[in-house]
Amino acid sequence: MNLRAHRKRPAETGVLLSPLIDCVFLLLVFFLVTSMIKRFERQIPVTLSDDTSAITPEPNDDSFPIGVDDGGTLYAPVGQNWSGVRTFKPLEAPGEWLKNLLAERGSEKPVTVVVERGTPFQKVIDAQDRLEQTGFGSIRFRIRDFPFQQTGDSTRND
């Protein structure tokens, strides 16, 4: 008679290979498909721009600046101060001045609306409408960080 208890052997622990093989095959299929897509993308003709095309030594901007303050008043440029910042003066008769500017420059040349920061959006839209009704076709917008009455310092250019 055998009175000793039989001990069960612990199950062998290890990594199951069948799920691992499944993962390897899925990765293989994934990389095969993506490499085929890459070959297809190489067939699409793409012309890349020259990396120096975005850098110009001097801005080629022939637009004419017109200022708009937070009250909707239009300003005309009068020159630049000692530090190179553009200075403006308020227009007495903006409608007549805009018509003269249109006759002088034509409707194809762009106009840049220089807007004081904090100007209500409706005032900017009103200025745009006025320019479009006068006949200007190309209108750009810029933001000025300080009021038109101030000339700013040399680090602020409009």
C-alpha positions as CSV (number, residue, x, y, z in Angstrom):
1,M,0.0,0.0,0.0
2,N,1.3,3.3,-1.0
3,L,0.4,6.0,1.6
4,R,2.2,8.8,0.0
5,A,0.2,11.5,-1.7
6,H,1.0,11.9,-5.3
7,R,2.0,15.4,-6.1
8,K,0.8,16.9,-9.3
9,R,3.4,18.3,-11.5
10,P,3.0,22.0,-12.1
11,A,2.0,22.9,-15.7
12,E,4.9,24.1,-17.8
13,T,4.7,27.9,-18.1
14,G,5.9,29.4,-21.4
15,V,4.9,31.5,-24.3
16,L,2.3,30.1,-26.7
17,L,3.7,30.2,-30.2
18,S,0.5,30.1,-32.2
19,P,-0.7,33.7,-31.2
20,L,2.8,34.9,-31.7
21,I,3.0,33.5,-35.2
22,D,-0.4,35.1,-36.0
23,C,1.0,38.5,-35.0
24,V,4.1,38.0,-37.1
25,F,2.0,37.2,-40.2
26,L,-0.3,40.2,-39.6
27,L,2.7,42.5,-39.4
28,L,4.2,41.0,-42.5
29,V,0.9,41.6,-44.4
30,F,0.8,45.2,-43.1
31,F,4.3,46.0,-44.2
32,L,3.7,44.4,-47.6
33,V,0.6,46.5,-48.2
34,T,2.2,49.8,-47.1
35,S,5.2,49.2,-49.3
36,M,3.0,48.7,-52.3
37,I,1.2,52.0,-51.4
38,K,4.5,53.8,-51.2
39,R,5.4,52.5,-54.7
40,F,2.1,53.9,-56.0
41,E,2.8,57.3,-54.3
42,R,6.1,57.5,-56.0
43,Q,4.4,57.3,-59.4
44,I,2.4,60.6,-58.7
45,P,4.4,63.4,-60.3
46,V,5.1,66.1,-57.7
47,T,7.1,69.2,-58.4
48,L,8.7,70.6,-55.3
49,S,9.4,74.2,-55.0
50,D,12.9,75.5,-54.5
51,D,13.7,76.0,-50.8
52,T,15.0,79.5,-51.6
53,S,11.8,80.6,-53.4
54,A,10.1,81.7,-50.1
55,I,13.1,84.0,-49.2
56,T,13.3,87.2,-51.0
57,P,15.9,89.9,-50.3
58,E,13.4,92.7,-50.8
59,P,9.6,92.6,-50.6
60,N,8.1,93.0,-54.0
61,D,4.9,94.6,-52.7
62,D,3.2,97.3,-54.8
63,S,0.2,97.5,-52.6
64,F,-1.0,100.9,-51.3
65,P,-1.7,101.1,-47.5
66,I,-4.9,102.7,-46.2
67,G,-5.4,102.9,-42.4
68,V,-8.6,102.1,-40.4
69,D,-8.8,102.9,-36.7
70,D,-11.2,101.6,-34.1
71,G,-13.7,104.4,-34.9
72,G,-13.8,103.5,-38.7
73,T,-11.9,106.6,-39.8
74,L,-9.8,106.1,-42.9
75,Y,-6.1,107.2,-42.9
76,A,-3.8,108.0,-45.7
77,P,0.0,107.3,-45.5
78,V,2.1,110.4,-45.4
79,G,5.6,108.9,-45.2
80,Q,7.9,107.3,-42.7
81,N,9.4,108.5,-39.5
82,W,13.1,108.3,-38.6
83,S,12.9,104.7,-37.6
84,G,11.2,103.6,-40.9
85,V,7.6,103.2,-39.5
86,R,4.9,104.3,-41.8
87,T,3.0,107.4,-40.6
88,F,-0.7,108.1,-41.4
89,K,-3.0,111.1,-41.3
90,P,-6.8,111.1,-41.2
91,L,-8.7,111.7,-44.4
92,E,-10.9,114.7,-44.7
93,A,-12.9,113.5,-47.7
94,P,-12.3,109.8,-48.0
95,G,-14.7,109.2,-50.9
96,E,-13.0,111.7,-53.2
97,W,-9.6,110.6,-52.1
98,L,-10.4,106.9,-52.8
99,K,-11.7,107.8,-56.3
100,N,-8.5,109.8,-57.1
101,L,-6.4,106.9,-55.8
102,L,-8.4,104.4,-58.0
103,A,-7.9,106.7,-61.1
104,E,-4.2,107.0,-60.4
105,R,-3.4,103.3,-59.6
106,G,-6.1,101.3,-61.3
107,S,-8.3,98.6,-59.8
108,E,-5.9,95.7,-60.4
109,K,-3.2,96.9,-58.1
110,P,-3.7,95.7,-54.5
111,V,-4.7,97.9,-51.5
112,T,-3.6,96.9,-48.0
113,V,-6.0,97.9,-45.2
114,V,-3.8,98.5,-42.1
115,V,-6.1,98.0,-39.1
116,E,-5.4,99.1,-35.5
117,R,-5.4,96.1,-33.1
118,G,-8.7,96.1,-31.3
119,T,-10.7,97.6,-34.1
120,P,-14.3,96.2,-34.1
121,F,-14.7,93.7,-37.0
122,Q,-17.7,95.6,-38.4
123,K,-15.5,98.7,-38.9
124,V,-13.1,96.6,-41.0
125,I,-16.0,95.1,-43.0
126,D,-17.3,98.7,-43.6
127,A,-13.9,99.8,-44.9
128,Q,-13.7,96.8,-47.1
129,D,-17.2,97.5,-48.5
130,R,-16.3,101.1,-49.2
131,L,-13.2,100.1,-51.1
132,E,-15.1,97.5,-53.1
133,Q,-17.8,100.0,-53.9
134,T,-15.2,102.5,-55.1
135,G,-13.8,99.8,-57.5
136,F,-10.8,98.3,-55.8
137,G,-10.5,94.6,-56.7
138,S,-7.6,93.3,-54.6
139,I,-7.8,94.1,-50.9
140,R,-5.4,92.8,-48.3
141,F,-5.4,93.3,-44.5
142,R,-2.7,93.9,-41.9
143,I,-2.8,94.5,-38.2
144,R,-1.0,97.5,-36.6
145,D,-0.1,97.0,-33.0
146,F,-0.3,100.7,-32.0
147,P,-2.7,103.6,-32.8
148,F,-2.2,105.7,-35.8
149,Q,-1.5,108.8,-33.7
150,Q,1.7,107.0,-32.4
151,T,4.6,106.4,-34.6
152,G,5.9,103.4,-32.7
153,D,9.5,102.4,-32.4
154,S,12.0,100.9,-34.8
155,T,10.9,97.3,-34.1
156,R,7.3,97.9,-35.4
157,N,6.9,98.0,-39.1
158,D,3.7,98.4,-41.0
